[in-house]
């Protein structure tokens, strides 16, 4: 069944500006009408921020042989998009774009799982297209809402369709600009998060959302085993957070990885990178060399924590292991939020 739910009118007209004069002249009513009557058969594929022709064909190799080429002019489909609109969307294919990760979206939107199980949606992608985009949900580990909020000069290009997303801007331009910052986040499960960029980059292994524009974690890492890999920029490996209220007052300090889980930190550059910890006093943590003093474990040392609404004291709980960090020390660095957070340097 042919399905055009992924069609984005504004984006289509931004990619094919020569269609707009035909609409203004009354030759066609809309970009979608143009696509349905002419563009689909003509091989136009830029109809959505969240569909990429090369990604779809690469992720669905069974489709490639069915797409018309000069050497295969009688194939049944003009493009991979042609197949997707006719069959792939309803079949539940989700390897469609670098701007969308099915596993990430389903993991970070747990409220969707019953609706996928009962068949309301075939997959997370269908929910994302129909509702998630409008709701401000994001489809990859790149923390899209915060990037657009912190880079208002980028937002107009995304809104106009000149750019697909803030992620596209960052990976093509922002990552090479030392003044740009970005955050990469994880899920409630085990994740591998890799930092990219020459500026300030945050790596957070737990699930993070931004309701009302205020960042907050949705999981605490208690049973997660995440790997955080630094890049060439000034990386911050986040092991805790401060929850700030709407008026800017500190509501709560939360430590991640209390319990069975911990984070493995790779490519930590001494003197450049930092590790963000939640706590009130420096002596609430202890550094324990491991693997013949090559690596360094960060453990709790009388850290007050809240579990199930009950105050407890945590000792000897490994929060993170820094590979190659045997010569590091725990220091309070400038910008530590009035002593609430400590940094490893």
C-alpha positions in Angstrom: 0.0 0.0 0.0 1.4 3.3 -1.0 2.1 5.5 2.0 3.3 9.1 2.0 3.5 9.8 5.7 7.2 10.5 5.6 6.6 13.3 3.1 7.8 16.7 4.4 6.3 19.5 2.3 8.7 22.3 3.5 11.8 20.1 3.2 10.8 18.9 -0.3 10.3 22.5 -1.6 13.6 23.5 0.0 15.5 20.7 -1.9 13.6 21.3 -5.2 12.9 25.1 -5.3 11.9 25.0 -8.9 8.7 23.3 -7.8 7.4 26.4 -5.9 6.8 28.6 -9.0 4.5 25.8 -10.4 2.5 25.9 -7.2 2.3 29.7 -7.3 1.1 29.5 -10.9 -1.6 27.0 -9.9 -0.2 24.3 -12.1 -0.1 22.0 -9.1 -1.5 22.4 -5.6 1.5 21.3 -3.5 4.9 19.8 -3.4 3.3 16.5 -2.4 1.1 16.6 -5.5 4.1 17.3 -7.6 6.0 14.4 -6.1 3.1 11.9 -6.5 2.4 12.9 -10.1 6.0 13.5 -11.3 8.8 13.4 -8.8 8.4 9.8 -7.6 8.7 8.3 -11.1 11.4 10.8 -12.0 13.7 9.6 -9.2 13.5 12.5 -6.8 14.3 11.2 -3.3 14.7 14.2 -0.9 11.2 14.1 0.6 12.1 13.8 4.3 14.8 14.8 6.7 14.6 11.2 7.9 14.9 9.3 4.7 18.2 8.9 2.8 18.4 7.0 -0.4 22.0 5.7 0.0 21.3 4.6 3.6 18.1 2.7 2.6 19.8 0.9 -0.3 22.9 0.1 1.8 20.8 -1.1 4.7 18.4 -3.1 2.5 20.6 -4.8 -0.1 17.7 -6.9 -1.4 16.2 -3.7 -2.8 19.2 -2.5 -4.8 18.6 -5.0 -7.6 15.0 -3.8 -8.0 15.9 -0.2 -8.6 16.2 1.1 -12.2 19.6 2.0 -13.5 21.1 2.5 -17.0 22.2 -1.2 -16.8 18.8 -2.3 -15.4 16.2 0.0 -17.1 13.3 -2.4 -16.6 13.5 -2.8 -12.8 10.2 -2.2 -11.0 11.2 0.8 -8.8 12.6 4.2 -9.8 14.5 4.6 -6.6 14.8 3.0 -3.1 12.4 5.7 -1.9 9.9 4.5 -4.5 10.1 1.0 -3.0 9.9 2.4 0.6 6.8 4.4 -0.1 5.1 1.5 -1.8 6.2 -1.3 0.5 9.0 -0.6 2.9 7.3 1.7 5.3 4.4 -0.7 5.8 6.8 -3.7 6.0 8.5 -2.0 8.9 11.9 -1.3 7.5 13.8 1.1 9.7 17.3 1.4 8.3 16.4 4.5 6.4 18.6 7.4 7.5 21.7 8.4 9.5 19.4 10.8 11.3 17.4 7.9 12.9 18.4 4.9 15.0 15.6 2.5 15.6 17.3 0.7 18.6 18.1 4.1 20.3 14.6 5.5 19.7 12.8 2.5 21.1 15.2 2.2 24.1 14.7 5.8 25.0 11.0 5.9 24.5 9.9 3.0 26.6 6.3 4.2 26.6 6.1 3.1 23.0 6.8 -0.5 23.5 3.2 -1.7 24.3 2.0 0.1 21.2 4.6 -1.7 19.1 3.8 -5.0 20.7 0.0 -4.6 20.1 0.6 -3.5 16.5 -0.5 0.1 16.8 2.9 0.9 15.3 5.0 -1.5 13.4 8.2 0.0 14.9 9.5 3.1 16.5 10.2 4.8 13.2 6.4 5.0 12.4 5.8 6.6 15.7 8.7 9.0 15.2 7.3 10.1 11.8 3.7 10.5 12.9 4.2 11.9 16.4 7.8 12.0 17.7 9.1 14.7 15.5 6.2 17.1 16.5 6.8 16.1 20.2 10.4 17.2 20.0 11.8 13.6 20.4 15.1 12.9 18.8 16.3 9.8 16.9 20.0 9.4 17.6 22.5 9.7 20.4 23.2 13.3 19.3 21.4 15.5 21.8 19.5 17.5 19.2 17.2 19.7 21.3 20.1 21.1 23.3 22.3 21.7 20.2 19.6 23.8 18.6 18.9 25.6 21.8 22.6 26.5 22.2 23.1 27.4 18.6 20.2 29.7 17.6 22.0 30.6 14.4 21.6 27.0 13.2 17.9 26.7 13.9 16.6 28.8 11.0 18.5 26.6 8.5 17.0 23.5 10.0 13.5 25.0 10.1 13.7 26.1 6.5 14.9 22.7 5.3 18.3 24.0 4.2 19.7 21.5 6.8 18.1 18.3 7.9 18.9 18.6 11.6 21.3 20.1 14.0 23.2 16.9 13.9 23.8 17.3 10.2 25.1 20.8 10.9 27.4 19.6 13.7 28.9 16.7 11.8 29.5 18.7 8.6 30.5 22.1 10.2 30.2 22.4 13.9 32.6 19.7 14.9 35.4 21.6 13.3 34.5 24.8 15.1 36.1 25.1 18.6 33.3 27.5 19.7 30.6 24.8 19.2 29.7 22.3 21.8 27.7 19.1 21.6 26.4 16.4 23.8 26.0 12.7 23.0 23.7 10.6 25.2 22.9 7.0 25.8 19.9 4.7 26.7 18.8 2.8 29.8 20.9 -0.1 28.5 24.5 -0.7 27.7 25.9 1.9 25.2 29.1 2.9 23.4 29.2 6.7 23.1 31.9 8.3 21.0 32.7 12.0 21.2 33.3 13.9 17.9 34.6 17.5 17.5 37.4 19.9 18.4 35.3 22.0 20.8 33.6 21.1 24.1 31.9 17.6 23.9 29.9 16.0 26.7 29.5 12.2 26.8 26.6 10.9 28.9 26.0 7.1 29.0 22.5 7.3 30.6 19.2 8.3 29.0 18.7 12.0 28.9 15.7 14.1 27.9 15.0 17.9 27.9 11.4 18.5 29.0 10.7 22.3 28.9 14.2 22.8 27.7 15.8 21.6 31.0 18.1 18.7 30.7 17.5 15.8 33.1 18.4 12.1 33.2 15.7 9.4 32.7 17.9 6.6 33.9 20.6 6.5 36.5 23.1 3.9 35.2 22.6 1.6 38.1 22.6 -1.5 35.9 24.3 -0.1 32.9 27.8 -0.9 31.6 28.6 2.0 29.2 31.7 2.8 27.3 32.5 6.5 26.8 35.1 7.2 24.2 36.7 10.7 24.0 37.6 12.4 20.7 40.0 15.2 19.9 38.2 18.0 21.6 37.7 19.0 25.3 35.7 16.1 26.4 33.6 15.9 29.6 32.7 12.5 30.8 29.5 12.9 32.8 29.0 10.7 35.8 26.4 12.9 37.7 24.1 15.8 37.2 22.6 18.8 39.0 18.9 19.2 38.5 18.0 22.8 38.3 14.4 24.1 38.7 12.7 26.6 36.4 13.9 29.5 38.5 17.5 28.4 38.4 17.6 26.9 41.9 19.4 23.6 42.5 16.8 20.9 43.2 18.8 17.7 43.4 22.3 16.3 42.8 22.3 12.8 41.2 25.2 10.4 40.9 25.2 7.9 38.0 26.2 4.2 38.2 25.4 3.6 41.9 25.0 -0.1 42.1 26.0 -2.8 39.7 26.8 -0.6 36.7 29.8 1.5 35.8 31.3 3.5 32.9 34.5 2.6 31.0 36.2 5.8 29.9 38.6 5.7 27.0 40.9 8.2 25.3 41.0 10.5 28.4 43.5 13.3 27.7 45.1 14.7 30.9 45.1 18.5 31.1 42.3 18.7 28.5 39.4 16.4 29.4 37.4 16.3 32.6 35.1 13.9 34.5 32.0 15.4 36.1 31.0 13.9 39.4 28.0 14.7 41.6 28.7 15.1 45.3 29.3 17.5 48.1 32.8 16.8 49.2 36.0 15.7 47.5 36.6 12.9 50.0 33.4 11.2 49.0 35.4 9.5 46.3 38.5 7.4 46.2 40.8 6.6 43.3 41.9 2.9 43.1 44.7 1.9 40.6 43.9 -1.3 38.7 45.6 -3.5 36.1 49.1 -2.9 37.4 48.5 0.8 37.9 47.7 1.3 34.3 44.0 2.1 34.8 42.1 4.0 37.5 38.8 3.2 39.1 36.7 5.9 40.7 34.9 4.5 43.7 32.5 6.0 46.3 33.9 6.7 49.8 31.1 7.5 52.1 29.0 9.2 49.4 25.4 10.0 50.5 22.9 8.5 47.9 19.2 8.1 47.7 17.8 4.7 46.7 14.0 4.2 46.5 13.5 7.4 48.5 15.8 6.2 51.3 19.1 7.9 52.2 22.1 5.5 52.2 25.9 5.8 52.3 27.8 4.2 49.5 31.4 2.9 49.9 33.6 1.0 47.5 31.1 1.2 44.6 32.9 1.6 41.3 31.4 4.4 39.2 33.9 4.4 36.4 37.2 2.9 35.2 39.5 5.2 33.2 41.7 3.2 30.8 45.3 4.5 31.0 44.4 6.8 33.8 46.8 5.5 36.4 48.6 8.8 36.9 45.5 11.0 37.3 44.4 12.8 40.5 41.1 14.2 41.7 41.0 18.0 41.6 38.4 20.7 41.9 38.5 22.7 38.8 37.1 26.2 38.0 33.5 26.3 37.0 32.5 23.5 39.4 29.1 24.9 40.2 30.0 26.2 43.7 31.5 23.0 44.9 28.6 20.7 43.9 30.6 19.0 41.2 34.2 17.8 41.1 36.4 17.2 38.1 39.2 14.8 37.5 42.2 16.3 35.9 
